[in-house]
């Protein structure tokens, strides 16, 4: 007999060799129907995996990450089988599950067409209907290579040859189709209920541009058709909200061939950016931060000292000045260290909160660039907080409160993740444990729910990440709080304690927006370009009917501008319907129409982007309305 500890902590005894599926059946028939895989002592296994010793077991459904992964990984194998059935000469590369779906890479003579994707999807449905059992088997290295050579799969042969000697080489068989794969998978193709092929794109073999370009088919899969339909609706909505498209249409920002990865901001885009930065400055000043600015280029020695050279140099740009080697900064922190070190500090000076809107440059592969979401230069809203060890909890709580306040202003919900020590890290285990516990204590004190990401911390310390949820349910990692015991040591930072001796400060790195550029992209898509009134580059458009209304139009403009409202007037000799439609396309919050009645009554006819036609309103009443909306930052 073996003892199996279930997720709820209960312990059950079974005969040795029982499968995960049989455990599920012993609990309930309903659970057995929805169980897709099992997590055995932390490792996800197939539902047919046999338990041969005492273990901890979590039964995984589609609601669990491991269950989703097995489900979507199986969908990728069904895709590969369908392609091989329709195009026998195609060569298979790789096909993993990914966030929100899966893909498979194929070596084909010509790219797949939209019509061919539809045919492949139909073949997938036929394979699902066959309900083919997925059977795992292993082979010795030589036999594995021979099998794939016989099947004419050179990419699989290359993958096997690259595996370490002694590695167990596993395959999965479904009907006549066999694929090299570590798994896990669901038990049969019939389990895959709702799926869709989404797109096809080029992808270099193993991500190396020197290798052959393959065709990558992307798809997604869900356990319920209603969930698939909702996801496809969100994808269509995301296309409409694409910040790259809206950035051009609204004349906010763009990226040109002359500077790939280096964004241009137009006048209206700069208005939006300045509003965000001004809000950022005001809130930081109120919380005791001091703003600094550090140079973009600093000598190479600094980056050796900070540790970035060993951990980050592939992403950095370099230059020579007066025969010396310099680097363009990818991060602001080493400059912040030098600012702190410029003089000796007392414990009475701490905490010291130094904030910087710092322009940084990072080398990104051209294929990874994506509008403002992934660029090669961007502005981080950094701050570095230097403190005594006993101030850690309060300072972390202060940053959590600041981030919470910011995101609430924009109407974002969010979830929190705590990332721990990675393999490539600096410092002792004791320091990492102390730093990680300090972040946990702060989160627990604020009663925040959080997920732990083992091994995903920065190389110098653990971190708390804030993931925003936008209006169509997508999540974006923005804010972060990173605790660092390493860099103060590397830069020999000190403060004089109450005992008159020198001590090492502890440091927090943190951002709220993350990157100004990326945050603007997220806001643009979240609001679909229809920014709340306080953030809109142009808040009001004044639209006169004919020339005789121009003078009063200009008086209205002046009255609004005197209250700090951003106004444009449209004096063109066009029909009012045309002017209104243009203002609507520009997503202007308010349109004020001026005609004979308005001129006579010194009033305005108000049209709201949000509420439609509001009718005639005294000018002062409208001014009071919009001023209040801006001051309260109404969403």
Secondary structure by P-SEA (a helix, b strand, c coil): cbbbbccccbbbbbcccccaaaaaaaacaaaaaaccccccccccccccccccccbbbbbbccccaaaaaaaaaaaaaaaaaaaaaacccccccbbbbccccccccccccccccaaaaaaaaaaaaaaaaabbbbbbbbbcaaaaaaaaaaaccaaaaaaaaacccccbbbbbbccccccccccccccccccccbbbbcbbbbbccccccccbbbbbbbbcccccaaaaaaaaaaaaaaaaacaaaaaaaacccccccccccbbbbcaaaaaaaaaaaaaaaaaaaaabbbbbbbbccccaaaaaaacccccccccccccccccbbbbccccaaaaaaaaaaccccccccccbbbbbbbbbbbbbccccccccccccbbbbbbbbbbbcccaaaaaaaaaaaaaaaaaaaacccbbbbbbcccccccccaaaaaaaaaaaaaaaaaabbbbbbbcccccccccbbbbbbbcccbbbbbcbbbbbbcccccccbbbbbccccbbbbbbbbbbbccccaaaaaaaaaaaaccccccccccccbbbbbccccaaaaaaaaaaaaaaaccccccccccccaaaaaaaaaaacccbbbbbcaaaaaacccbbbbccccccccccaaaaaaaaaaaaaaccc
